[in-house]
Amino acid sequence: MAEELEVSGIIAVVCAGLMQNSESVRSRFITPRQFYNGLVLLKLIRELLNNTVFVILGVLVVRIIRDDLIIGNTNSQWIVIGILLYLTNLLVRYFYGLLSKMGNKESIIFALGESMEQ
């Protein structure tokens, strides 16, 4: 719709988000059941979109690696860099958990997982 009006799509999405937020604040106390159902729906949509992005990313990574193997480009430098960055991220998150006075088990879970919303 923004493209048809020849305006920025990003700004249109931001404005829609601001409008949705202001409307949800007003309707929070009017219809609490509908408000709760809306929150559950938004969380479901957010999870679906987030998972879709990672599925697409996984498919692209597999295609890129497969194409490199077919072409004969065996330069695995980027794969090694990616693995090192991932391991560094795990270590930083683990030590952050320990410094935050989490136990050893909680620090491992924190390093491997993502924070839970409460």
C-alpha positions as CSV (number, residue, x, y, z in Angstrom):
1,M,0.0,0.0,0.0
2,A,2.9,2.3,0.8
3,E,4.5,1.6,-2.6
4,E,1.2,2.5,-4.4
5,L,1.2,5.9,-2.5
6,E,4.9,6.3,-3.3
7,V,6.0,6.6,0.3
8,S,8.5,4.8,2.4
9,G,7.4,1.3,3.4
10,I,9.6,1.3,6.5
11,I,8.1,4.5,7.8
12,A,4.6,3.1,7.1
13,V,5.4,0.0,9.1
14,V,6.7,2.1,12.0
15,C,3.6,4.3,11.9
16,A,1.4,1.2,11.9
17,G,3.2,-0.1,14.9
18,L,2.8,3.1,16.8
19,M,-0.9,3.2,16.0
20,Q,-1.3,-0.4,17.0
21,N,0.5,0.3,20.3
22,S,-1.6,3.4,21.1
23,E,-4.9,1.5,20.3
24,S,-3.8,-1.5,22.4
25,V,-3.2,0.8,25.4
26,R,-6.7,2.1,25.1
27,S,-8.4,-1.2,24.6
28,R,-6.4,-3.0,27.4
29,F,-9.0,-2.1,30.1
30,I,-12.1,-2.1,27.9
31,T,-11.9,-5.7,26.6
32,P,-9.2,-7.6,28.5
33,R,-10.0,-11.0,26.9
34,Q,-9.7,-9.6,23.4
35,F,-6.5,-7.8,24.5
36,Y,-5.0,-11.0,25.8
37,N,-6.0,-12.9,22.6
38,G,-4.4,-10.2,20.5
39,L,-1.1,-10.5,22.5
40,V,-1.2,-14.3,22.0
41,L,-1.8,-13.9,18.3
42,L,1.0,-11.3,17.9
43,K,3.4,-13.6,19.8
44,L,2.4,-16.5,17.5
45,I,2.9,-14.4,14.3
46,R,6.3,-13.1,15.6
47,E,7.5,-16.7,16.3
48,L,6.3,-17.9,12.8
49,L,8.1,-15.0,11.1
50,N,11.3,-15.5,13.1
51,N,11.3,-19.2,12.4
52,T,10.7,-18.6,8.7
53,V,13.7,-16.3,8.5
54,F,15.9,-19.0,10.0
55,V,14.5,-21.7,7.7
56,I,15.3,-19.5,4.7
57,L,18.7,-18.8,6.1
58,G,19.4,-22.5,6.5
59,V,18.3,-23.3,3.0
60,L,20.5,-20.5,1.6
61,V,23.5,-21.8,3.6
62,V,23.0,-25.3,2.3
63,R,22.7,-24.0,-1.3
64,I,25.8,-21.9,-1.0
65,I,27.9,-24.7,0.5
66,R,26.6,-27.1,-2.1
67,D,27.3,-24.7,-5.0
68,D,30.9,-24.2,-3.7
69,L,31.5,-27.9,-3.5
70,I,30.1,-28.4,-7.1
71,I,32.3,-25.5,-8.4
72,G,35.3,-27.0,-6.6
73,N,35.9,-24.0,-4.3
74,T,37.1,-25.8,-1.2
75,N,38.1,-22.7,0.6
76,S,36.6,-23.4,4.1
77,Q,37.9,-20.2,5.6
78,W,34.5,-18.7,6.1
79,I,33.1,-21.9,7.7
80,V,36.0,-21.9,10.2
81,I,35.5,-18.2,11.0
82,G,31.8,-18.8,11.5
83,I,32.4,-21.7,13.9
84,L,35.0,-19.7,15.8
85,L,32.6,-16.8,16.2
86,Y,29.9,-19.1,17.4
87,L,32.2,-20.7,20.0
88,T,33.3,-17.3,21.1
89,N,29.7,-16.3,21.5
90,L,29.0,-19.4,23.6
91,L,32.0,-18.6,25.9
92,V,31.1,-15.0,26.4
93,R,27.5,-15.9,27.2
94,Y,28.7,-18.6,29.6
95,F,31.1,-16.3,31.5
96,Y,28.4,-13.6,31.5
97,G,26.1,-16.0,33.3
98,L,28.8,-16.9,35.8
99,L,29.5,-13.2,36.5
100,S,25.7,-12.6,36.9
101,K,25.8,-15.0,39.8
102,M,24.0,-17.8,37.9
103,G,25.1,-21.3,38.8
104,N,27.1,-23.5,36.4
105,K,24.1,-25.3,35.1
106,E,22.1,-22.0,34.6
107,S,25.1,-20.5,32.8
108,I,25.3,-23.4,30.4
109,I,21.6,-23.1,29.7
110,F,21.9,-19.4,29.2
111,A,24.8,-19.8,26.8
112,L,23.0,-22.4,24.7
113,G,19.5,-21.0,24.8
114,E,17.8,-17.6,24.6
115,S,16.3,-15.7,27.5
116,M,12.8,-16.6,28.4
117,E,10.1,-14.0,28.4
118,Q,8.1,-13.8,31.6
